[in-house]
Amino acid sequence: MTTDRIVRIVAGSFVLLSLSLGAEASPLYHSSYWLWFTAFVGANLLQSGFTRFCPLEIVLKKLGVPEACRKGG
């Protein structure tokens, strides 16, 4: 598994978890403040799309997780 895939899996999991904790219609509802975490993850994904800076990816690289092969570099 590569850093790109792990980042996507973690981000998607965080969004789904925070939505389930923050949406009143959810059986796991805890507080609507969890929606701020959803917004944070979305903002981080947006900025990393432009800047290619992702703290999780840096940590994963230091742990030895391989990067995805890029075509056409």
C-alpha positions in Angstrom: 0.0 0.0 0.0 1.3 3.5 -0.9 1.2 6.8 0.9 -1.4 8.2 -1.5 -3.8 5.3 -0.8 -3.3 5.5 3.0 -3.9 9.3 3.0 -7.2 8.8 1.1 -8.3 6.0 3.3 -7.6 8.0 6.5 -9.2 11.2 5.2 -12.3 9.4 4.0 -12.6 7.5 7.4 -12.2 10.8 9.3 -14.9 12.5 7.2 -17.4 9.6 7.6 -16.7 9.3 11.3 -17.0 13.0 12.1 -20.2 13.2 10.0 -21.7 10.3 11.9 -20.8 11.9 15.2 -21.9 15.4 14.1 -25.1 14.8 12.1 -28.2 14.8 14.3 -29.9 12.2 12.1 -27.1 9.7 12.9 -27.5 7.0 15.6 -24.0 7.8 16.7 -24.7 11.5 17.1 -22.7 13.2 19.9 -22.3 16.9 19.1 -22.7 19.1 16.1 -19.2 20.5 16.8 -17.8 17.3 15.1 -18.8 19.0 11.8 -15.9 21.4 12.4 -13.5 18.4 12.1 -15.2 17.4 8.8 -14.5 21.0 7.6 -10.9 20.8 8.8 -10.3 17.5 6.9 -11.9 19.0 3.8 -9.8 22.2 4.0 -6.7 20.1 4.4 -7.5 18.0 1.4 -8.1 21.1 -0.7 -4.9 22.8 0.3 -2.8 19.6 -0.2 -4.3 19.4 -3.7 -2.7 22.7 -4.5 0.4 22.7 -2.4 1.2 18.9 -2.3 1.9 19.4 1.5 0.3 16.8 3.7 1.5 16.1 7.2 0.3 12.5 7.3 2.2 11.8 4.1 5.4 13.1 5.7 4.9 10.8 8.7 4.2 7.8 6.5 7.3 8.4 4.4 9.4 8.6 7.6 7.9 5.3 8.6 9.1 3.7 5.3 5.8 3.5 3.5 6.5 3.6 -0.3 5.2 6.4 -2.4 3.1 5.8 -5.5 4.9 5.6 -8.8 4.2 8.8 -10.8 3.9 8.7 -14.6 5.2 11.5 -16.8 6.9 13.3 -13.9 
